[in-house]
Amino acid sequence: MQIQRIGTFQLFTMAVLSQLGSAIVLGIGSDAKKDAWIALLVGTICGIGLFFLYVCSYQLSRERGSLLNILQEAFNRPIGYILAFLYYGYFIYLAARVTADFSFFMNEVLFININMNAWLIKATILLLVAYACYLGIETIGRTSENLFFIMLSFTMLVVILMFFQEQFEFKNLRPIVENGWMPIFRTVFPTIITFPFGESIVLLCFFQFLTAFSTFLKKGWLSILVSGSILIFASILNVGVLTADLAKDFNFPFIKTIEHINFLNFIRHLELLAILIFMIGGLIKILLFSYAGITGMSELFKMNSYKKMIIPLLSIIYLICVLFMNNYVIHIYIGLKVIPVYVHLFFQIFIPVLFFISLLIKKQTKQTKPKRN
């Protein structure tokens, strides 16, 4: 069977859209108040560092295959299998979380006057994800590539229009670092560094599909820079229009910010753009985590086709969403306060640092080992 491939730019767009995902509408970094944009700037720099940790780990791997191959090479078979199983379960759980984010957002913003059942929204999303996963990674790559330009155009339009609004006040952003650097660092670590930038760990499951990994190694970090820059601009707009205190009180501050757009009494009520931005980013993010979990589990259990795992695993994602993610306040608290500390740090930083060191030592040992005549 021919292995499907994706181009460097396609993976670049997948990375950007997945990192924006729900982060742009949730208003991450609000704990730093006026300095949220500084926290996001620092988080972006840290995110670029994590990106190079992941790609360099993949480069050190001899086989350069799946995440399972890398973990087996770094930790040997038993431990590698266990960690791979945990990672694929982690991706499935993250897919469930983003699906729940999607459902909460749609109910509060799009279906505000309609009694739409959350289970129906989640089922519809996952049916679309199932279809895309069935078509394969090439289809996902092409879809992401096309949606990227749509999302980028909408985002640039919103940013440009907002800076011309009377409601936008630069004084809301001053004084800079009013409360010192500690609130900024506490916001960056562990929240911003793990959500969304640390979630690029999922890209380790997609490097194997690249037509030219060496190109992505050199230029892929720009995906972190682009998504980080968009989040910084969104944060500046939220604080500049709503003020830091109000922005923190709204569930989806970016929506409230866009509601203020009124350009020459002609262009107004562009909330639909924010909805489209979230739908595009959220859908790609769910797709990436779902596809990573599905293909990974199928390899782990030696299935001859990953397509046999689509329905079972998406059913598990659906059950997690429906049974355990029904309260928005609890969902957000767990996602921003509990998961970053007790889950994200383990999978995004601790284990990657360990397998990077292990692969580096093994490579150095192999190079210094004397050759037999």
Buried (B, 14 or more C-beta within 10 A) or exposed (E): EEEEBBBBBBBBBBBBBBBBBBBBBBBBBBBBBBBBBBBBBBBBBBBBEBBBBBBBBBBBBEEBBBBBBBBBBBBEEEEBBEBBBBBBBBBBBBBBBBBBBBBBBBBEBBBEEEEBEBEEBBBEBBEEBBEBBEBBBBBBBBBBBEBBEEBBEBBEBBBEBBEEBEBBEEEBBEEEEEEEBEBBEEBBBBBBBBBBBBBBBBBBBBBBBBEEBEBBBEEBBBBBBBBBEBBBBBBBBBBBBBBBEBBBEBBBBBBBBBBBBBBEEEEBEBBEBBBBBBBBBBBBBBBBBBBBBBBBBBBBEEBEEBBEBBBEBBEBBBEBBBEBBBEBEEBBEBBBEEBBEEBBBEBBBEBBEBBBEBBBEBBEEEEEEEEEE
